Amino acid sequence: MKDLALTNIAIKPIHQNKVEFWAATLIFVFALFSLSGGDSPNRYYYEEAGFHYDFYKHYFVPQLIRYTLLYLVFLLLNFVVVPKLIRKESLWLNIFLVLLTFLVVGSVLGVLDTYSKSYLFGEYSSEEQTYNFIFQNSFHHAFWLLLMFGFYTAIKHTGLYLLSNSGTIQSQYKMITRDALAAFVLWMVSMFVLLIVQAERELIIGWGILVPSAILLYCYSFYFLIPKSLGKKRPFRSYIARTALVLLVSFLPVSLIVLLLTQNGEAAFGVSLFNSVFQLLVTAPLTWFLYQRHMQGREELFVLKQELGHSNANLDFLRTQINPHFLFNALNTLYGTALQEKSDRTAQGIQMLGDMMRFMLHENHQQKILLTREVEYLRNYIDLQLLRTSTSPNIVIETKIEDLLEEKYIAPMLLIPFVENAFKHGISLKYKSWIRITLHCHHNKLYFDVYNSTHAKSEQDPEKDQSGIGLLNVRQRLNLLYPERHELIIRETSEEFFVHLTIQL
């Protein structure tokens, strides 16, 4: 929930600026379209005053200029002047620009109203009185627009601050949740819209009381009422009873606030009563439901973290088992080669071992690596083993490993245990032995097959009844890393051991 779109906008101002620009442009375009199919609401007054009415002169052109002016002024103030005022850059110059904008908007609106409201010239005894009335109203309207823009700016920056610092605020004030902050920002925006469209006063007051009350009850219920009720025999009923008591205590304070705003005792009582009923029947049950979902989500997150920690521990443990096992086999190979006193082959083997050890140190601990690197590691291991077996005519090693051109990724050290197992149990210097290894990719699937001969172990062999840790480890890792995305088939006969692995990459 932390990466909500609103939070992303708050963190990245460039995104918020784009949203504002395109929202303002869209409103401007819709306003222009409304001119083409509409008619002046003042036409009736022209006809009543006996004045000739012209659609373009008295409505279309004045409104077109009005909408264009307001759109350009919004862009100027919102994206140029106000940001510099906040940063305190060229302070006096930008204050002067605000005052100049007020004068220009008031003057232009006054001039436009002399055309769109020219019927007023028939209602006053002189042109001077008419002009005074029109220009006084235009400057009043310009001042109101400037106040609304200031209100919008305050809402915007308050909302962005709350959303971008929601984590810090919640850590300091546990009763305030991120959802409550988002609801508060949306409430401020809705109040601004109600003021802009000049909604009914009763609606504005009612909405201004109802939503903040719901937000406060939501926060108080999350922090105190619901946790206190969970230990009771009937928690939901106990929670509703506590909520009803809180609403009863708050009834008179809410009535007093509405009374101060409306100067109407009957309206104050009615709004407060409706608020209490609404909070009890709507907000309280909804808060209970959201709290239950919140707790369920926390439990699921806790379980997932436990499972993830267990999986990571298993992976780390399996890797520590694989690496020493391989190192032991590789050192045995180099020991056998050195006994043959072939220094060039020994050097070649040491170089291969160095490459493989580098792989284990730098890439084995990554979550995913390029499949080409895993295959390269596999080839080095096979070549290293060939140094030991190439002089034995009874041993046949066949490999058909496809050259991979596409960039595909795989978890490291998944393939080598099967090859290690083949060389460990399939090779005998006394009996005829063979190993066949094939690998290829098709449609994002990896197909890997390993065949090796098998030989009866002597009774003195300490690993006679042990299958080794390699295959068990790789089976566990496949289940952890590729659940439902792999197929592992292992078959063993008296003469052959066969492994077929398919992985959806």
KOLMARTI-354903 format. One record per residue: residue in three letters; x, y, z of N, C-alpha, C in turn. Coordinates in steps of 0.05 Angstrom, whole numbers, plus 5000, padded with zeros to 4 digits. Layout:
ALAXYZXYZXYZ
...
***
This chain:
MET501649765000500050005000501750255000
LYS504250225006505950465008506450584981
ASP506250424959506750524932504250594918
LEU502350704931499950794918500551014898
ALA498751044879499151254859499351524871
LEU497551584891497651844904500351894917
THR501451694930504051724943506251764923
ASN506051624900508051664879508051944869
ILE505552054865505352334856506552524876
ALA506052464902507152634923510152634923
ILE511352404918514252374919515552504894
LYS514252484871515352594846513652834837
PRO514553084843513053314835512553344805
ILE514353234789514053254760511453114751
HIS510852884764508352744758505952914766
GLN506053034790503853204799503453444780
ASN505553564771505353784752504053704726
LYS504653464716503453374692500453324696
VAL499753204719496953164724495453424725
GLU496553624739495253884741494954014714
PHE497054004698496954134671494754004654
TRP494753744652492853614634490053634645
ALA489653634672487053674683485953954676
ALA487654154680486754434673486254454643
THR487954334626487554344597484954204589
LEU484353984602481853834596479454004603
ILE479454124627477254294635476954534615
PHE479154644607479054874588477754784561
VAL478654554551477554454526474554404528
PHE473654274550470854224554469254484556
ALA470454684569469154944571468755074543
LEU470755044526470555144498468355004483
PHE468254734486466154584472463354664482
SER463154734507460554804518459455064505
LEU461355234495460455484482459055434456
SER459955224441458855184414455955104414
GLY455054964436452254864435450555004456
GLY451555204470449955324491448855594482
ASP447455724501446355984497446756144523
SER446756404521447256574544444956544564
PRO445556504590443456504610442256784614
ASN443656994603442657264606440857354583
ARG440257174564438557254541435857354550
TYR434857234571432157314581432257604590
TYR434457684603434557954614434758154591
TYR436058084568436158254545433358304534
GLU431858084531429158104520427358264539
GLU427758224565426058364584426658664585
ALA429258734581430059014580429559144553
GLY428758984532428259094506430759144490
PHE432959014497435459044482435758824461
HIS437058894439437658694419439758504429
TYR439358244425441258044435442757924411
ASP445357914413447057794392448757574406
PHE448457324396449757094409452757134411
TYR454057204389457057224389458057464405
LYS456657694402457557934415457057924445
HIS454757824453453957834481454457574497
TYR455457364483455957114498458456974489
PHE458656894463460756714454463556834457
VAL463957074446466557204446467457274475
PRO465757404491466557464518467257214535
GLN465657004532466256764547468856624537
LEU469256634510471756514499474156654511
ILE474056924512476357074523476557024553
ARG474257004567474356954596475656684603
TYR474756474589475856204594478856194587
THR479656324565482556324558484156474578
LEU483156704587484556854607484956704633
LEU482856574643483056424668484956194665
TYR484856054642486655834638489555924638
LEU490256134624492956234623493956334651
VAL492056474665492756574692493356344711
PHE491756124709492255894726495055774720
LEU495755744695498355634688500555814698
LEU500256084696502356274705502756254735
LEU500556264750500756274779501655994790
ASN500455784779500955514791503655404784
PHE504755464760507255334752509655534752
VAL509155794755511355984754511556144780
VAL509356284787509456484809509556344836
VAL507556174841507256054868509755884875
PRO510755704857513155554864515555734872
LYS515855964859518056144866517456284893
LEU514856344899514256464925514856264947
ILE514156004943514755804963517755774968
ARG519255784946522155764949523456034957
LYS521856244959522756514966524756624946
GLU524256574920525956674899524556924887
SER526057144884524957394873522257454886
LEU522357474913519857494929518157734921
TRP519357964920517758214915516758214886
LEU518358114868517558104840515057934837
ASN515057704850512757514847510257614862
ILE510657754884508357884898507158094879
PHE508958244866507958444847506358314824
LEU507358074815505957934793503257844802
VAL502957754828500357674838498457914838
LEU499358144848497658384848496958474820
LEU498958464802498458534774496458354761
THR496658094767494757894757491957954767
PHE491658034792489058104803487858344788
LEU489458544784488558784770487758724741
VAL489358564727488858504699486258334697
VAL485958134714483657964713481158124720
GLY481258294741478958454747478158644725
SER480258774712479658964691478558824666
VAL479758604658478858454634475958344638
LEU475458234662472758134668470758354667
GLY471558594677469758824677469058904648
VAL471158914631470658984603468858774589
LEU469358524595467758314582464858324592
ASP464358404617461658414628460158654616
THR461558854606460159074593458858974567
TYR459758754556458558634532456558414541
SER457458224558455658004565453358094583
LYS453558324597451458424614450658704607
SER450658774582450059044573447159114578
TYR445458914584442658974590442459144616
LEU444659144632444559304657444459604652
PHE445259684628445259974622442360074622
GLY440359904619437659994620436459994648
GLU438059894668437059874696438060104713
TYR440160254704441260464720440760734706
SER440760934722440061204711442261324694
SER444761234698446961334682448961114675
GLU450561164655452560974647454760944669
GLU455361174683457361154703456560964725
GLN454060974734453160784754453360494745
THR452660454719452760184708455660084708
TYR457460254698460260174697461360114725
ASN460660284745461460244772460559974783
PHE458059914778456959654787458359424774
ILE458659444747459959214733462859174742
PHE464359384744467259354751467659284781
GLN465859384798465959294826465558994828
ASN463558894814462958604814465258444802
SER466458554781468658404767471058384786
PHE471758604801474058584819473358414843
HIS470858424852470058234873470357944864
HIS469557894839469857624828472757544825
ALA474457734816477257674813478557614840
PHE477757774861478757714888477857444898
TRP475357374893474357104901475856884886
LEU476456924860477956724846480756694857
LEU481956914865484656904877484556754904
LEU482556804920482256664945481856364940
MET480256294920479856004913482455874904
PHE484056034889486655924880488455884904
GLY488456074923490056034947489155794964
PHE486455754965485355524979486255264965
TYR486155274938487055034923490054974928
THR491655184928494555154933495055034960
ALA493655144980493955045008493154745010
ILE490954674997490054394997492054214984
LYS493054304961494954144945497454084961
HIS498654294972501254254986500854115013
THR498554165026498054015051497653725045
GLY496153665024495653385016498253245008
LEU499853374992502453254984504253215007
TYR504253395026505953365050505053125066
LEU502353105070501352885087501852615074
LEU501452605047501852345034504752265032
SER506552455027509352385025510652325052
ASN509452425074510552375100508652205117
SER506952045104505051885119506351695137
GLY508551575129509951385146511051515171
THR512251755168513351895192511151975211
ILE508952085199506652175215505451935231
GLN505151715217503951475230505751365252
SER508451385248510251285269510151465294
GLN509651725291509551905313506751915326
TYR504651895310501951895320500551645310
LYS500651435327499751175319496751165313
MET495251355323492351355318491751445289
ILE493651585276493151675249494151465229
THR492451365213493151165194493551285166
ARG494851145148495251245121492551275106
ASP490751095111488051115099486651365108
ALA486951435133485651675144486851925131
LEU489451925127490752155114489752195085
ALA489551965071488551985043485652075043
ALA484051985062481252075063481052375069
PHE482852465087482852755093483552925069
VAL485552835054486252985029483952985010
LEU482652765005480352754987478052934997
TRP477652945024475653115035476253415029
MET478753495032479553765026479053834997
VAL479653644979479153694951476153724945
SER474553544958471653564954470453824964
MET471553924987470554174997471254404978
PHE473654384966474354594946472454584922
VAL471854344913469954324890467254434897
LEU466254374921463654484930463654784931
LEU465854904940466055194940466255314912
ILE467655184895468055284867465355284853
VAL463855074855461255054841459055204856
GLN459755334879457855484895455455324903
ALA455955094915453854914924452255044947
GLU450054914954448355024975449855025001
ARG449355235017450755265042450355025061
GLU447854925062447254695079448954455072
LEU449254415045450854185036453754215044
ILE454854455041457654505048458054455078
ILE456254555095456554525124456254235132
GLY454254105120453753815126456153645119
TRP457153695095459553535085461953605102
GLY462253855110464453945127464453825155
ILE462153745164461953615191462053315188
LEU460653195168460352905166462952765162
VAL464552855142466952705135469152725156
PRO469752965167471752975189470952805213
SER468352795219467452635241467952335235
ALA467452255210467851975203470851905204
ILE472552085196475452035196476452015225
LEU475552195243476352185271475351925284
LEU472851845278471751595290473351355280
TYR474051355254475651135242478351105256
CYS479751335260482351325273482051235302
TYR480151345317479751275345478950985348
SER477350885330476450605331478850415326
PHE480550485306482850315300484850305324
TYR485150535337487150555358486150465385
PHE483550515391482650455418480150285420
LEU477950365406475450235410475449935402
ILE476449875378476349595369478349425385
PRO480849505389482649335406481549285434
LYS480249485446479049445473476749245472
SER475349225449472949055447473648775440
LEU476048725429476648455419476748245441
GLY477448335466477648145488474948065500
LYS472748195491470148145502468947895490
LYS466747795503465447555493464147595466
ARG462947825463461747905437463048165428
PRO465348145414466948385409465448595392
PHE464048515371462748705353460648865369
ARG459048725385456948855401458249045421
SER460448965433461749145452462849395438
TYR463949355414465049575398462749775391
ILE460449675382458249855375457250005399
ALA457149875422456350015447458250235454
ARG460850185452462850395458462550625438
THR462150555413461850765392459350935398
ALA457250815405454750965411455251155434
LEU456751065454457351245477459051485468
VAL461051435451462651655441461051855425
LEU459151755408457451925392455552085410
LEU454651965432452852105450454252335463
VAL456752285472458352495485458952725465
SER459452655439460152855419457753005407
PHE455352925414452953035402452753335407
LEU453053425432452853705438455053875426
PRO457653785428459753945415459353985385
VAL458453775371457953805342455653995337
SER453553975354451254165351452154455355
LEU453954495375454954765380456554875356
ILE458154705344459754785320457954865297
VAL455854705292454054765270452455015276
LEU451755055302450255295310451955545305
LEU454555535311456255765306456455825276
LEU456255615259456555655230453955745217
THR451655655228449055705215447355905229
GLN447855955255446156125272443256025272
ASN442955765269440255645268440255395286
GLY438855415309438755195328437554945317
GLU435354965301434054735290435854585271
ALA437254745253439154625234441454485249
ALA442454615270444654495285443854225298
PHE441454215309440553965321440253745300
GLY439053825277438553635255441153525243
VAL443153705238445653615227447153425246
SER447153505272448553335292447153065295
LEU444453065295443052805297443652625273
PHE443552745249444152585225447052485225
ASN448852655235451652565236452052325255
SER450652335278450952115297449851855286
VAL447451875273446251635262447951525239
PHE448951695222450651615200453151475210
GLN454551585230456951475240456451195253
LEU454151175267453550925280452750705261
LEU451250765240450250565222452050515198
VAL453750705191455350675166458350665174
THR459350875187462250895192463250675210
ALA461750625232462650425252462750145241
PRO460750035227460949765215463149755194
LEU463349965177465349965157468149965169
THR468550115191471150115204471849835215
TRP469849705227470249435237471149245215
PHE469849265192470549095169473349145159
LEU474049405158476749475148478849395169
TYR478249405194480149315215480649015212
GLN478548855208478848575205480548505181
ARG480148645158481748595135484648675140
HIS485048895155487748985161489248775177
MET487848665198489148465215489748215199
GLN487848135181488247895164490747935146
GLY490948185135493248245118495848235133
ARG495848325158498248325175499048035181
GLU497047865187497647585193498747445168
GLU497647495145498647375120501547465114
LEU502047725119504747835115506747705134
PHE505847665159507647535179508347255170
VAL506247105161506646825152508546825128
LEU508147005109509747015085512747075093
LYS513147255111515847325120517147085133
GLN515546935149516646695161517446485140
GLU515646445121516146255100518546335083
LEU518746595077520946705061523546665076
GLY523546725102525946685118526746385119
HIS524746215121525345925122526545835095
SER525345935073526345865046529145965042
ASN529746215050532446315047534446155063
ALA533546075088535345915104535945645091
ASN533845525080534245275066536145295043
LEU535745515027537445555004540345595012
ASP540845765033543545805042544745555052
PHE543245395067544345145077544944945055
LEU543244935035543744745013546244834997
ARG546545094994548945184979551545124994
THR551445155020553845095036554544795035
GLN552444635031552944345028554144275001
ILE553144414980554044344953556944424949
ASN557744664957560344764950562644594962
PRO562644524987564844354997564844074984
HIS562543974978562343714965563743724937
PHE563243934922564443964896567444004899
LEU568344174918571144234921572643974928
PHE571543804944572843554951573243384926
ASN571243364909571443204884573643324865
ALA573543594863575443724845578343684854
LEU578843704880581543664890582443374886
ASN580643184888581342904882582242874853
THR580843014835581443004807584243114802
LEU584843354813587543464809589643294822
TYR589043164844591042984857591642754838
GLY589642634826590142414807591642504783
THR591142744773592642844750595542894757
ALA596043014780598743074788600442824791
LEU599242604799600642344801601742254775
GLN600442334753601342254727603642414717
GLU604542624733606842794727606642924699
LYS604243024694603843174669603343464678
SER605343624679605143894690603244064673
ASP603244034646601544204629598644134634
ARG597943884637595243814643594443904671
THR596243894689595743984716595144284716
ALA596844434701596344724699593644784687
GLN592944634666590344674653588044614673
GLY588344404689586344334709586144554730
ILE588444654739588344864759586945114749
GLN587445184723586145414711583145374710
MET582245144702579345084702578145104730
LEU579644984749578645004776578545284786
GLY580445454778580345734786577945874775
ASP577245814750574845934737572345854752
MET572345594760569945494773569745604802
MET571945634816571945754842571046044841
ARG571946184820571146464816568146484812
PHE567046294797564146284793562746244820
MET563646064836562346004862562546244880
LEU564746394880565046624898563346854890
HIS563146914864561847154855559047124845
GLU558346894834555746864822553946654835
ASN555046474851553546264863551546384884
HIS552046614895550346734916548246924904
GLN548146954878546047114866543446954863
GLN541247094862538646954859538446834831
LYS539246974810539146874783541646964769
ILE542546794750544846854733544146784705
LEU545746884686545346814658545746514655
LEU544046394639544246104634546846034620
THR547846224604550446174591552746144611
ARG552546284634554646254654554345984668
GLU551945894673551545634685552645414667
VAL552045444641553045244622556045254620
GLU557245494621560145514620561445374644
TYR560245404667561145274691560944964687
LEU558744874675558344594670560444484652
ARG561144634630563144544611565844524625
ASN566544714642569144704656569344464674
TYR567144404687567144164704567643914688
ILE566143894665566443654649569343634637
ASP570343864628573143854618575143784639
LEU574643874664576443804686576343504691
GLN574043384689573743094693575042934670
LEU574943054646576142924623579142894626
LEU580343084640583243054645583942794659
ARG582042714677582442474692581742224677
THR579842234659578741994646579641954617
SER580942154606581642144577583541914570
THR585141834589587041624584585941344588
SER583441324596582241064601580440994577
PRO581140784561579540724537576740614544
ASN576440514568573840394575571740604584
ILE572640854584570841074593570041244569
VAL567441264564566441424542564741654553
ILE565541904546563942144555562842274530
GLU560242304528558942434505557342674516
THR557742904504556243144511555043274486
LYS552643364489551343514468549943754481
ILE551543954486550544194500550144424480
GLU547744514477547044714457548344984464
ASP549345124444550245404447547845584450
LEU547645734472545345904477545846184468
LEU544046284451544246554441542546754456
GLU540246674465538446854479539346894509
GLU538647124520539347174548537147064566
LYS537646824576535746694594537146674621
TYR535546664642536646664669535746414684
ILE537446324703536946084719538246114746
ALA537145984766538445984792541045824790
PRO543245924802545845794799545945524813
MET547745364803548545104814546144904815
LEU544444914795542244724794542944484777
LEU544644514757545244294738547644124747
ILE549544254760552044114765551743874784
PRO549843864803549743624820549143374804
PHE547543394783546943154767549443044753
VAL551043234743553543154729555543054749
GLU555743184773557443084794556742794801
ASN554142744804553242484812553942274790
ALA553742364765554342174743557342094744
PHE559142294748561942224749562742074774
LYS561342134796561942004821561141714821
HIS558741654811557741384812557841234785
GLY558341374763558241244737560841174725
ILE563041264737565741214726567241014743
SER568340814729570040614742572440574725
LEU574840584738577240534723577640244716
LYS576040064728576339774723574339674703
TYR571939784702569839684684569139894663
LYS567839794642566939964620564840164631
SER565340414626563540624637562840824615
TRP560640954619559841164599557941374612
ILE558141614601556341834610555441984585
ARG552842044584551742204562550242444574
ILE550942684565549642924575548643094552
THR546043164553544843334532543443574546
LEU543543804532542244044543541444214519
HIS538844304519537944494499535544644509
CYS534944874497532645034504530745064481
HIS528145074487526145104466523645234479
HIS522845474468520545614479520645664509
ASN522945784518523345854546523345614564
LYS523845374554524045144570526845024567
LEU527944944590530544814590530144514592
TYR531444354574531344064575534143964580
PHE534443804602537043724611536943424617
ASP538543254604538542964608541342874615
VAL541542694634544142574641543742274644
TYR545342124628545441824630548141744640
ASN548241554658550941444665550641154672
SER552841014668552840734675553040704706
THR552240474716552340424744554040174749
HIS555240164773556939934780556339854808
ALA556539604813556039494840558339594858
LYS557639684882559639774901560539544919
SER562939564927564039354944562939384972
GLU563039174987561939175014563539365033
GLN566139415025567739595042567339885036
ASP565839955015565340235007563640365028
PRO564540585042562940715062560440845051
GLU560340905025557941025013556240834998
LYS556540575005555040364991552040414991
ASP551040485014548140525017547340815018
GLN549240995010548641285011548341384982
SER546241554978545941664951547241934949
GLY548342044971549742304970547742524975
ILE548842764981547142994988546443154963
GLY547843124941547543294918544743284906
LEU543743044900541043024888538843104906
LEU539143044932537043134951536943434953
ASN539343564953539443854954538143984930
VAL538843884907537744004882534743964880
ARG533743744890530843694889529443904907
GLN530543954931529444144949529544434937
ARG531744494925532044764913530144804890
LEU529744604874527744624852524944674863
ASN524244534885521644574897521244854908
LEU523444974918523345234930523345454908
LEU525045414888525445624868523645614844
TYR522845374836521145334812518745164819
PRO517145244838514745084845512745084821
GLU511744854814509844824792511044904765
ARG513744944763514945024739517244844731
HIS517344604741519544424734518444134735
GLU519943964721519343674722521943524725
LEU522243364745524643214750523942914751
ILE525242764732524742474731527442334735
ILE527542154754530042004760529341704760
ARG530741564743530341264741533041124744
GLU533040904757535440744761534940454756
THR536740324741536640044736539239924746
SER539539674742542039534750544439624733
GLU543939744709546039814691546240114685
GLU544040264691543940534682542540714702
PHE543440964704542241164720541441394701
PHE538841484702537841674683536441904698
VAL537142154689535842394701534842564677
HIS532242644680531042824660529943064675
LEU530843304668529943544682528843744661
THR526543844666525344064649524644294668
ILE525544534660525044774676523844994658
GLN521645114668520445344655521945594664
LEU523645704647525345924654523746184657
***
